[in-house]
Amino acid sequence: MLKYRFHPGAESELLEAADFIKSDDSKEGGLFNQSFEHALDWTRSQPLIFRCFEDDFRKTRIGKFRYSLVFRVRGDEIQILAVAHMSRRPGYWKKRASNWPR
């Protein structure tokens, strides 16, 4: 499994999404956390199965939720740029990529 690193903005988004979902329904909050862990494990174990889009970025859907992990592979590391809602502000995370080492 590849190691991974979260952009600070992606880490904040993950916490916000989990809090929002949990505030609506605590069972869904637990399911979101499990789905996230599964998505992260899948991404770390087989990152290249996810199709590239817009340069070399890839994304993994987080279970049944409307969130995706947006990432890129750099050597033996996965850089997670965003935990993005699938229908809000598309592409906002691209600025993060330019400020992060390749």
C-alpha positions in Angstrom: 0.0 0.0 0.0 1.2 3.5 -0.8 1.7 6.0 1.8 -0.5 9.1 1.6 -0.6 12.7 2.6 -3.5 15.1 3.0 -3.5 18.7 1.9 -4.5 20.7 4.9 -7.6 21.9 3.1 -8.6 18.3 2.3 -8.2 17.4 5.9 -10.5 20.2 7.0 -13.1 19.2 4.3 -13.1 15.6 5.6 -13.8 16.8 9.1 -16.5 19.2 8.0 -18.3 16.6 5.8 -18.2 14.0 8.6 -19.6 16.6 11.1 -22.3 17.7 8.7 -23.4 14.1 8.0 -23.3 13.1 11.6 -25.3 16.1 12.7 -28.1 14.9 10.3 -28.0 11.3 11.4 -25.5 9.6 13.7 -25.8 6.3 11.9 -25.0 7.9 8.6 -22.0 9.7 10.3 -20.6 6.3 11.2 -21.3 4.9 7.7 -19.5 7.9 6.2 -16.4 7.3 8.4 -16.4 3.6 7.3 -16.9 4.5 3.7 -14.1 7.0 3.8 -11.7 4.4 5.3 -12.7 1.9 2.6 -12.2 4.5 -0.1 -8.8 5.5 1.3 -7.7 1.9 1.6 -8.8 1.1 -2.0 -7.1 4.2 -3.3 -3.8 3.3 -1.5 -3.8 -0.3 -2.7 -4.8 0.3 -6.3 -4.5 4.0 -7.2 -3.9 3.5 -10.9 -7.3 1.8 -11.5 -9.0 5.2 -11.2 -9.2 7.1 -14.5 -7.2 10.3 -14.9 -9.0 13.5 -15.5 -7.7 17.0 -16.0 -4.0 16.3 -16.2 -3.0 13.6 -13.7 -5.7 13.9 -11.1 -7.9 11.0 -10.1 -10.9 10.5 -7.8 -12.5 7.9 -5.7 -16.1 8.1 -4.6 -16.7 7.8 -0.8 -19.4 5.1 -0.7 -22.9 6.2 -1.4 -22.1 9.8 -0.3 -21.8 12.7 -2.7 -18.2 13.2 -1.8 -15.0 12.1 -3.6 -11.3 11.9 -2.7 -9.4 13.9 -5.3 -5.8 12.7 -5.5 -2.7 12.3 -7.6 0.1 9.8 -7.4 3.6 11.1 -6.9 6.3 8.4 -6.8 5.4 6.1 -3.8 2.9 8.6 -2.3 -0.7 9.6 -2.8 -1.4 13.3 -2.4 -5.0 13.9 -1.4 -6.0 17.3 -2.6 -9.6 17.4 -1.7 -12.6 15.7 -0.1 -14.9 17.3 -2.6 -18.7 17.4 -2.7 -19.6 16.2 -6.2 -21.9 19.0 -7.1 -20.4 22.1 -5.5 -17.6 24.3 -6.8 -16.0 22.0 -9.4 -12.3 22.4 -9.7 -11.8 24.7 -6.7 -9.0 22.4 -5.5 -6.8 22.9 -8.5 -5.1 25.9 -6.8 -4.0 23.5 -4.1 -2.1 21.3 -6.7 0.0 24.2 -7.9 1.1 25.0 -4.3 2.0 21.4 -3.5 5.2 19.8 -4.6 5.0 17.3 -7.5 
